[in-house]
Amino acid sequence: MPDSATLIHMVMAFSAAICIAIGSAGAALAQGRAVGSACESMARQPELLGELRMTMIIGLAMIESLGIYCLLVSLILLFVKW
């Protein structure tokens, strides 16, 4: 049976892995859906191409921040001493 410090480190590493996995998967699915919808909208209304593209890029940047925040939380879990 591992001691309590080893057990805490194991749980923190597992939590960091789960955090980055779920965060990355969520961000990837959301980005795929956003790009697909934007492409469909651009095909239906080509005259709004510039507005749709700019809105999509801003939305993708906000979605990507989810993955970056999950990475930050994972790094905090891995490198902060308890």
C-alpha distances in whole Angstrom, upper triangle without the diagonal:
4,7,9,12,10,9,13,14,13,14,17,18,18,20,22,23,23,26,28,28,29,32,33,34,35,37,38,39,41,43,44,46,47,49,50,52,53,55,56,58,59,61,62,64,64,66,63,61,61,60,57,56,55,54,51,50,50,48,46,45,44,42,40,39,37,35,35,34,31,30,31,28,26,27,26,23,22,24,24,22,20
4,7,8,6,6,10,11,10,12,14,15,15,18,20,20,22,24,25,26,28,29,31,32,34,35,36,38,40,41,42,44,46,47,48,50,51,53,54,56,57,59,60,62,62,64,61,59,59,57,55,54,53,52,49,48,47,45,43,42,41,39,38,37,34,32,32,31,28,28,28,25,23,23,23,20,18,20,20,18,17
4,6,6,6,9,10,11,12,14,16,17,18,20,21,23,24,26,27,29,30,32,33,35,36,38,39,41,42,44,45,47,48,50,51,52,54,56,57,58,60,62,63,63,65,62,60,59,58,56,54,53,52,50,48,48,46,44,43,41,40,38,37,34,33,33,31,28,28,27,25,23,23,22,19,18,19,19,16,15
4,5,5,6,9,10,10,12,14,15,16,18,20,21,22,24,26,27,28,30,31,33,34,36,37,39,40,42,43,44,46,48,49,50,52,54,55,56,58,60,61,61,63,59,58,57,55,53,52,51,49,47,46,45,43,42,40,39,37,36,34,32,31,30,28,26,26,25,22,21,21,20,16,16,17,17,14,12
4,5,5,6,9,10,11,12,14,15,17,19,20,21,23,24,26,27,29,30,31,33,34,36,37,39,41,42,43,45,46,48,49,51,52,54,55,57,58,59,60,61,58,56,55,54,52,50,49,48,46,44,43,42,40,38,37,36,34,32,30,29,28,26,24,23,23,20,18,18,17,14,13,14,13,11,9
4,5,5,6,9,10,11,12,14,15,17,18,20,21,23,24,26,27,29,30,32,33,35,36,37,39,41,42,43,45,47,48,49,51,52,54,55,57,58,58,60,57,55,54,53,51,49,48,47,45,43,43,41,39,38,37,35,33,32,30,28,27,26,23,23,22,20,18,18,17,14,13,14,14,12,12
4,5,5,6,9,10,11,12,14,15,17,18,20,21,22,24,26,27,28,30,32,33,34,36,37,39,40,42,43,45,46,48,49,51,52,54,55,57,57,59,56,54,53,52,50,48,47,46,44,43,42,40,38,37,35,34,32,31,28,27,27,25,22,22,22,19,17,18,17,14,13,15,15,14,12
4,5,5,6,9,10,10,12,14,15,16,18,20,21,22,24,26,27,28,30,31,33,34,36,37,38,40,42,43,44,46,48,49,50,52,54,55,55,57,53,52,51,49,47,46,45,43,41,40,39,37,36,34,33,31,30,28,26,24,24,22,20,20,19,16,15,15,14,11,11,13,12,11,9
4,5,5,6,9,10,10,12,14,15,17,18,20,21,22,24,26,27,28,30,31,33,34,36,37,39,40,42,43,45,46,48,49,51,52,53,53,55,52,50,49,48,46,44,43,42,40,38,38,36,34,33,32,30,28,27,25,23,22,21,18,18,17,15,13,13,12,9,8,10,10,9,9
4,5,5,6,9,10,11,12,14,16,17,18,20,21,23,24,26,27,29,30,32,33,35,36,37,39,41,42,43,45,47,48,49,51,52,53,54,51,49,49,48,45,44,43,42,39,38,38,36,34,33,32,30,28,27,24,22,23,21,18,18,18,16,13,14,14,11,10,13,14,13,13
4,5,5,6,9,10,10,12,14,15,16,18,20,21,22,24,26,27,28,30,31,33,34,36,37,39,40,42,43,45,46,48,49,50,51,53,49,48,47,46,43,42,42,40,38,37,36,34,32,31,30,28,26,25,22,21,21,20,17,17,17,14,12,14,13,10,10,13,13,13,12
4,5,5,6,9,10,10,12,14,15,16,18,20,21,22,24,26,27,28,30,32,32,34,36,37,38,40,42,43,44,46,48,49,49,51,47,46,45,43,41,40,39,37,35,34,33,31,29,28,27,25,24,22,20,18,18,17,14,14,14,11,9,10,10,6,6,10,10,11,10
4,5,5,6,9,10,11,12,14,15,16,18,20,21,22,24,26,27,28,30,31,33,34,36,37,39,41,42,43,45,47,48,48,50,46,44,44,43,40,39,38,37,34,33,33,31,29,28,27,25,23,22,20,17,18,17,14,13,14,11,8,10,10,7,6,10,11,12,13
4,5,5,6,9,10,11,12,14,15,16,18,20,21,22,24,26,27,29,30,32,33,35,36,37,39,40,42,43,45,46,47,49,46,44,43,42,40,38,38,36,34,33,32,30,28,28,26,24,23,22,19,17,18,17,14,14,15,13,10,12,13,10,10,13,15,16,16
4,5,5,6,9,10,11,12,14,15,16,18,20,21,22,24,26,27,28,30,32,33,34,36,37,39,40,42,43,44,45,47,43,42,41,40,37,36,36,34,32,31,30,28,26,25,24,22,20,19,17,15,16,14,11,12,13,10,8,11,11,8,9,13,13,15,14
4,6,5,6,8,10,10,12,14,15,16,18,20,21,22,24,26,27,28,30,32,33,34,36,37,38,40,42,43,43,45,42,40,39,38,36,34,33,32,30,28,28,26,24,23,22,20,18,17,15,13,13,12,9,8,10,7,4,7,9,6,7,10,12,14,15
4,5,5,6,9,10,11,12,14,15,16,18,20,21,22,24,26,27,28,30,31,33,34,36,37,39,41,42,42,44,41,39,38,37,35,33,33,32,29,28,28,26,23,23,22,20,18,18,15,13,14,14,10,10,12,10,7,10,12,10,10,13,15,17,18
4,6,5,6,8,10,11,12,14,15,16,18,20,21,22,24,26,27,28,30,32,33,34,36,37,39,40,41,43,40,38,38,36,34,33,32,31,28,27,27,25,23,23,21,19,18,17,14,12,14,13,10,11,13,11,9,12,14,11,12,16,17,19,19
4,6,6,6,8,10,11,12,14,16,16,18,20,21,22,24,26,27,28,30,32,33,34,36,38,38,39,41,37,36,35,34,31,30,30,28,26,25,24,22,20,20,18,16,15,14,11,9,11,10,6,8,10,8,6,10,11,10,11,15,16,18,18
4,6,5,6,8,10,10,12,14,15,16,18,20,21,22,24,25,26,28,30,31,32,34,36,37,37,39,36,34,33,32,30,28,28,26,24,23,22,20,18,18,17,14,13,12,10,7,9,9,5,6,9,8,6,10,12,11,12,15,17,19,20
4,6,5,6,8,10,11,12,14,15,16,18,20,21,22,24,26,27,29,30,31,33,35,36,36,38,35,33,33,32,30,28,28,27,24,23,23,21,19,19,18,15,14,15,12,9,12,12,9,9,13,12,10,13,15,14,15,18,20,22,23
4,6,5,6,8,10,11,12,14,15,17,18,20,21,22,24,26,27,28,30,32,33,34,35,37,34,32,32,31,28,27,27,25,23,22,22,19,17,18,17,13,13,14,10,9,12,12,9,11,14,12,11,15,16,15,17,20,21,24,24
4,6,5,6,9,10,11,12,14,16,16,18,20,21,22,24,26,27,28,30,32,33,33,35,32,30,30,28,26,25,24,22,20,19,19,16,14,15,13,10,10,10,7,5,9,8,6,8,11,10,10,13,15,15,16,19,20,23,24
4,5,5,6,9,10,10,12,14,15,16,18,20,21,22,24,26,27,28,30,31,31,33,30,28,28,27,24,23,23,22,19,18,18,16,13,14,13,10,9,10,8,5,9,10,8,9,12,12,12,14,17,17,17,20,22,25,26
4,5,5,6,9,10,11,12,14,15,16,18,20,21,23,24,26,27,29,30,31,33,30,28,28,27,24,23,24,22,19,19,19,17,14,16,15,11,11,13,10,9,12,13,11,12,16,15,15,18,20,19,20,23,25,28,28
4,5,5,6,9,10,11,12,14,15,17,18,20,21,22,24,26,27,28,29,31,28,27,27,25,22,22,22,20,17,17,17,14,12,14,13,9,10,11,8,8,12,12,11,13,16,15,15,18,20,20,21,24,25,28,29
4,6,5,6,9,10,10,12,14,15,16,18,20,21,22,24,26,26,27,29,26,24,24,23,20,19,19,17,14,14,14,11,9,10,10,6,6,8,6,6,10,11,10,12,15,15,15,18,20,20,21,24,25,28,29
4,5,5,6,9,10,11,12,14,15,16,18,20,21,22,24,26,26,28,25,23,24,23,20,18,19,18,14,14,15,13,10,12,12,9,8,11,10,9,12,14,13,14,17,18,18,20,22,22,23,26,27,31,32
4,5,5,6,9,10,11,12,14,15,17,18,20,21,23,24,25,27,25,23,24,23,19,19,20,18,15,16,16,13,11,14,14,10,11,14,12,11,15,16,15,17,20,20,20,23,25,25,26,28,30,33,34
4,5,5,6,9,10,11,12,14,15,16,18,20,21,22,23,25,22,21,21,20,17,16,17,15,12,13,13,10,9,11,11,7,9,12,10,11,14,15,15,17,19,20,20,23,25,25,26,29,30,33,34
4,5,5,6,8,10,10,12,14,15,16,18,20,21,21,23,20,18,19,18,15,14,14,13,9,10,11,9,6,9,10,7,8,11,11,11,14,16,16,17,20,21,21,23,25,26,27,29,31,34,35
4,5,5,6,9,10,11,12,14,15,17,18,20,20,23,20,18,19,19,15,14,16,15,11,12,14,12,10,13,14,11,12,15,14,14,17,19,18,20,23,24,24,26,28,28,29,32,33,37,38
4,6,5,6,9,10,11,12,14,15,17,18,19,22,19,18,19,18,14,14,16,14,11,13,14,11,10,14,14,11,13,16,15,16,19,20,20,22,24,25,25,28,30,30,31,34,35,38,39
4,5,5,6,9,10,10,12,14,15,16,17,19,16,15,16,14,11,11,12,10,7,10,11,8,8,11,11,9,12,15,14,15,18,19,20,22,24,25,26,28,29,30,32,34,35,38,39
4,5,5,6,8,10,10,12,14,15,15,18,15,13,14,14,10,9,12,11,7,9,12,10,8,12,13,11,13,16,16,17,19,21,22,23,25,27,27,29,31,32,33,35,36,40,41
4,5,5,6,9,10,11,12,14,15,18,16,14,16,16,12,12,15,13,10,13,15,13,12,16,17,14,16,19,19,19,22,24,24,25,28,29,29,31,34,34,35,37,39,42,43
4,5,5,6,9,10,11,12,14,16,14,13,15,14,10,11,14,12,9,13,14,12,12,16,16,15,17,20,20,21,23,25,25,27,29,30,31,33,35,35,37,39,40,44,44
4,5,5,6,9,10,10,11,13,11,9,11,10,7,7,10,9,7,10,12,11,11,14,15,14,16,19,20,21,23,25,25,27,29,30,31,33,35,36,37,39,40,44,45
4,5,5,6,9,10,10,13,11,9,12,12,9,9,12,12,10,12,15,14,13,17,18,17,19,22,22,23,25,27,28,29,31,33,33,35,37,38,39,41,42,46,47
4,5,5,6,9,10,13,12,11,14,14,10,12,15,14,12,15,17,16,16,20,20,19,21,24,24,25,27,29,30,31,33,35,35,37,39,40,41,43,45,48,49
4,5,5,6,8,10,9,9,12,11,8,10,13,12,11,14,16,15,16,19,20,19,21,24,24,26,28,29,30,32,34,35,36,38,40,41,42,44,45,49,50
4,5,5,5,8,7,6,9,10,7,8,12,12,11,14,16,15,16,19,20,20,22,25,26,26,28,30,31,32,34,36,37,38,40,42,43,44,46,50,51
4,6,6,9,10,9,12,13,11,12,16,15,14,17,20,19,19,22,24,23,24,28,28,29,31,33,34,35,37,39,39,41,43,44,45,47,48,52,53
4,6,9,9,10,14,14,11,14,17,16,15,19,21,20,21,24,25,24,26,29,30,31,33,34,35,37,39,40,41,43,45,46,47,49,50,54,55
4,5,6,7,11,11,9,12,15,14,15,18,19,19,20,23,24,24,26,29,30,31,33,34,36,37,39,40,41,43,45,46,47,49,50,54,55
4,5,5,9,10,9,11,14,14,15,17,19,19,20,23,24,24,26,29,30,31,33,35,36,37,39,40,41,43,45,46,47,49,50,54,55
4,6,8,9,10,11,14,14,15,18,19,20,21,24,25,26,27,30,31,32,34,36,37,38,40,42,43,44,46,47,49,50,51,55,56
4,6,6,6,8,10,11,12,14,16,16,18,20,21,22,24,26,28,29,30,32,34,35,36,38,40,41,42,44,45,47,48,51,53
4,6,5,6,9,10,10,12,14,15,16,18,20,21,22,24,26,27,28,30,32,33,34,36,38,39,41,42,43,45,46,50,51
4,6,5,6,9,10,11,13,14,15,17,19,20,21,23,25,26,27,29,31,32,33,35,37,37,39,41,42,43,44,48,50
4,5,5,6,8,10,11,12,14,16,17,18,20,22,24,25,26,28,30,31,32,34,35,36,38,40,41,42,43,47,48
4,6,5,6,9,10,10,12,14,15,16,18,20,22,23,24,26,28,29,30,32,33,35,36,38,39,41,42,45,47
4,5,5,6,9,10,10,12,14,15,16,19,21,21,22,25,26,27,28,31,32,33,35,36,37,39,40,44,45
4,5,5,6,9,10,11,13,14,15,17,19,21,21,23,25,26,27,29,31,32,33,35,36,37,38,42,43
4,6,5,6,9,10,11,12,14,16,18,19,20,22,24,25,26,28,30,31,32,34,35,36,37,41,42
4,5,5,6,9,10,10,12,14,16,17,18,20,22,23,24,26,28,29,30,32,33,35,36,40,41
4,5,5,6,9,10,10,13,15,16,16,19,20,21,22,25,26,27,29,30,32,33,34,38,39
4,5,5,6,9,10,11,13,15,15,17,19,20,21,23,25,26,27,29,31,31,32,36,37
4,5,5,6,9,10,12,14,15,16,18,19,20,22,24,25,26,28,30,31,32,35,36
4,5,5,6,9,10,11,12,14,16,17,18,20,22,23,25,26,27,29,30,34,35
4,5,5,6,9,10,10,12,15,15,16,19,20,21,22,24,26,27,28,31,33
4,5,5,7,10,10,11,13,15,15,17,19,20,21,23,25,26,27,30,31
4,5,6,8,9,10,12,13,15,16,18,19,21,22,24,25,26,30,31
4,5,5,7,9,10,11,13,15,16,17,19,20,21,23,24,28,29
4,5,5,6,9,10,10,12,14,15,16,18,20,21,22,25,27
4,5,5,6,9,10,11,12,14,15,17,18,20,21,24,25
4,5,5,6,9,10,10,12,14,15,16,18,20,23,24
4,5,5,6,9,10,11,12,14,15,16,18,21,23
4,5,5,6,9,10,11,12,14,15,16,20,21
4,5,5,6,9,10,10,12,14,15,19,19
4,5,5,6,9,10,10,12,14,17,19
4,5,5,6,9,10,11,12,15,17
4,5,5,6,9,10,10,14,15
4,5,5,6,9,10,13,14
4,5,5,6,8,11,14
4,5,5,5,9,11
4,6,6,9,9
4,6,8,10
4,6,9
4,6
4
